[in-house]
């Protein structure tokens, strides 16, 4: 009796108030068999018959009527408890520090945090724009958006999505220089790529295309600079497909050119995952990043 499940009492009170399993099921968004089972379990636990089952539905027995008043009081107390808990959750305020890559920090997060500010005006956001893996162990950030899965045991990581990459350029550049029909055509174009980082060169080599750093007419190791070089018409570069899709200046090319994807992980330290404020922001970012990777336009994006 001391471990009596509150759900059994809630089902009993609702059936007594509505007079039938079907009406109670609609009110509680549950199934009739579940409520019937709850009533049976409660009667067995209490050792009394609570209802007379008949053609007119469920009618309280004398014992059931006596217990109904107590059950109703328990129900009201539980509702008050739920409202109190809800109020404490709704009072979400304070600062949350988010680490993300330069591109995500500059082009993706601002619109997301604007929507977060509308939903949670008490939350202040700090953004750390860095391609380095932020050290969550030293609390450089509360939440990190990473393109690799964290290896530290003290961190909790949640896979969000994979962001597709694409080759792209401005329409004005492509109208002037022509649109490549196959990956090997890229060699005859002005390319935009990294300076000291050789990952693009290795990517071309994996596709059977031999290039060196001089194949990239515009070079930089800052990803924001590289993306702005694409948008300014310096040539063909590579970027996140959702970012290219929402930019009216940019056109994707070579849709069949196999490019790697960017896996996106949300990470935080185990000690802060119980924080209501940080958990709220982490859950919000999870949903927003999934929408972004799927190319679901926000109101701000669709207005561009």
N, C-alpha and C positions, 0 to 999 in steps of 0.2 A: 504493500500500500504506500510506503514512503517513496517508492520510485514510480508512482503512477504517472503515466505519460500525459502531459497537458493536452496533446492532440485528441486524446480520447474524451476528455472533458469538453473540449471545444466542439467536437462532433456531437456529443450528447446535447449540449445547450442549443446548438443550431437546429438539430432535428426536433427538439422540443418546441422551439420557437416557430418553426415552419410547418411542423406537423407531418412531414414526409421526407423520405430519403432523397427523392428527386429534387425537391425544392432546396433542401439543405446542400445538396451537391452543387446546384447552380450558384448558391450564395458563397460557398467555400471554394468554388472552382476545383472540385474533387469528383471522384467517381462514386456512384451509388454503392458498388461492392465494397469500396474502401470504408465508407461511412457505416455500412452494415456490419463490417468486420469490427470497426471501432466500438460500436454499441455492444456487440457480443463480447468483446474483450473486457469492456468496462463492467458489464453485468457479471461476468465470471470473476473479475477481480474483487468486486464489491459483494458478491454473493446474493444479489437481489435482482428482481426483474424490474426494469425501468420503464418499459413500454408495453402496452397491449397492441399487438399488430392486428389490424383489421382492414376491412374494405375502405374505411374512412381514413386510413393512414395510421400514423403512430400517435397513440394517446398515452399520456403519462399515467403510470400506476400511482398509488398512494406514496409508495417509497420513492418513485421517480419524481413526483411533485415536491416532496420534501427536499430531495437532493438538488432539484433544479435551482432553487433559490441560492443554495450554496455555490453551485456551479456557475450561476450567473455572476455572483460576486467575484469568484475567481477570474471569470472572463473579463470583467471590468478592470480588475487589478492588472491582469496581463496586458490589456490594451493600454492602460496608463503607463506600464513599464515600457512597452514598445514605443510609445510616443516620446517618453523621456530619452530612450536610447536614440531614437531618430533625431531628436533635437540636438543631442551631443554630436552626432555624425554630421549634421547639416552645418554646424558651426565650424567649418573648415577654414582656417586662415593661417598665415605665416609664409615663410620663404621656402621655395623648392629650387635647388640648383641642378640644372640639367646640362650634361656634357654631350656634345654631338659633333659630327664632322663639320667642316667649314660649309659645305654645300647644304647640308640639312639644317645647320644653324642659321644660315643666311636666307635660304629660299623656301624652306619647308616649315620650320618651327614658328616663325612670326605669325603666320595665319592661324596655326593651331593654337598658339598661346592667346591670340585675340579671342578666339571662341571660348577658350578656357576662362578667360577673364570675365566673359559674359555669364558663364555658368557658375563660376566660383570667384566672385569679386574680392574675396578676402585673401586670395593666394597671390603672393608676389613671386615672380619668376626671374631667376638669374641663369643666363646662358653662357656656357663655356664652349667657344668655337675652337675646336682643335681636332686634328686628325690623329693625335697621339692617344693611346689608350689611357684614359684618365684613371688614376689610382683611387678606386672607391674604398680601398682598405684604409687610406689616410683621409677619407671623406673630402676629396677634392670636388666631389659632386654627390648629390643624393641619388640621382638617376643618370645612367649613361645609356645613350643610344649607340650601339656598336655594330660594326660590320663583321665581327668575329665573335665566336662564343667565348666568354670569359672562362679561364681555367681555374681560377682561385676557388677553393672550397668554401670560403667565407662569403662568396657572392651568390646571389640568386639570379639566374638568367632565364628569360622567357623568350622563345623564338616568336617573332612577330610575323615576318613575311620575307619574301624575296623581291627585291626591286630589279626590274629588267633594265639593262643598259642598251643603248642604241647609238648608231652613227647618225650624225645630223649636221645641218648647216642652215644658214639663212636662205630664204627663197631667192633673194637678190643675188647671192653668190652662185647658187645652183642655176639660175637663169643665165648668168654670165658664163659660167664654166661648164655647164652641163651636169646631168645627173648620172652618177656611176651606176652601171647595170650589174656589175659583178665586183667582188672584193678586190680583185687585181687592178680594177680601174682606179682604186684609191691612190695608187702610186703616182698617177698623173695629176693629182690634185694637190692643192695647198692643204697640208694637214696641220692639226693643232694637237700638241701632245706634251708629255712631261719633259723636263730638262734633265735632271740627274736620275730620276726614276726610270728604269728600263722595262717596266711591266708592259707598256704598250708595244715595245719592240719584241718582247717575248711573245705577246699575244699574236702579233702579225706572223711571227715565225711558226707558231703552232698552227696557223691557218695556211701555212705553205707560202707565205709572202715575205721575202727577205728585204728588210729595210734597216737603215741605221738612223741615228738621231737627226741627221741632216734631212731626212724625209719629212720632218716636222718643221714647217717654215716658222711656226709660232710655238715657242716652248716656254713653259713655266711649271713650277712645282706647286703652285697655289691653285687649288681647284676652283675657287671663285674667279680668279683671273682667267683660267682656261674657259670657264663657261661664258664669261663676258666676252672673251675673244670669239667664241662661236657666235654669240648674239650680235657682235659688231661686224660680222662678215669676213673674218680672217681666213675662213676655210672650213674644212670638214673636221669635226671633233667628235668626242664621245661623251655621253652624259646619261643621266637617269631618264628613262623613257617617260615617266609621268611628268617630269619637269619639261621635257621637250614637247609633250602633247599639249600642255597648257600655255605654251608661249607662242603668240601669233606670228612672231618673226621667224620661227624655227620650223624646219621640215625634216622629217626622218628620211633616211635613205637606206637602201640595202636591207630590207626587212628580214631577208633570209640569212643574213650574215650572223653566224653563231657567236654571240658574245656571252661572257660570264654574267651571272647575276650577283647582286649584292645582298647577302643574307643580313637581315636586320634583327638585332637582339636588344631587349630591354634588360638592363642589369641594375641591381642595387645590393647593398650590404644586407646580410641577414638581420642585423640589429635594427634596421630602420624599416623593414617591411611591415611591421606592426603599426607604424605611424599612419593614422587615418589620412593626414594631409598628403604624405608621399604616396600612399597607396592609391588615393584618388587621382593624383596626377599621372601615376604610372598606368592605371587602367584607362584613363582618358587618352594618353599617348598611344597606347596599344591599339585602340579602336581607330584613332585618327591616322596612324601610320598604315594600318591595313587598308583604309579607304584611299589613302594617297597611292599606295602601291598598285591598287586595283584601278586607278585612274578615275575614281569617283570625285567629281568636281564639287568644291564647296561653293557657297554663294559668292565668296570673294573671287574665286578662280573663274567662275562662269561669267562674271561681269567683265573680265578682261577682253 
